[in-house]
Amino acid sequence: MRKSLFILSLVAVLAGMSSCTNNEPCRFNKKTIDLPVAWNEWKFDNDAKQFYVHFNIDALTADVYNYGNYSLHREYNSGTKDVYQVALPQSMFMTDTLNDGSVAYYTQHIDYRVGIKFVEIQVTNSDYFYPTDGQGNLYAPDDMRFRLELIY
């Protein structure tokens, strides 16, 4: 047991020593970008049958895209002591009362795409079920808040 711990410690030290070049200490940058989305900012893509919102992100350079790390989380209860985040993609089981009083059950899936200088967030409902107001107008997803984490 002690021998294996010694070997693991030695490997960790050697890996740490070899991770940076030119005898310079490793320096990583981290940036958190808040991405709030109001309900009226969601757009509907008729071809993909999903809502989406597009953000231009100047900090997401080609170097960050190619060599960095990024993740996107949805934040709940922002600005309160009960704040928490859920990593995307996220699937939620939803219900909606229809105009005739019946209840529809569906899954809402939230995912994202990342590219150089942009992030696009998509909301897709299972079976492409999107509630309407009775006049054929789609209800957009609720207000949501996302947090993009960049490490480079």
PyMOL commands that set and color helices and strands:
alter all, ss='L'
color gray80, all
select helices_A, chain A and resi 2-18+39-41+62-67+126-128
alter helices_A, ss='H'
color red, helices_A
select strands_A, chain A and resi 30-37+43-45+50-56+69-76+84-87+90-97+103-115+118-125+144-151
alter strands_A, ss='S'
color yellow, strands_A
deselect
rebuild
show_as cartoon
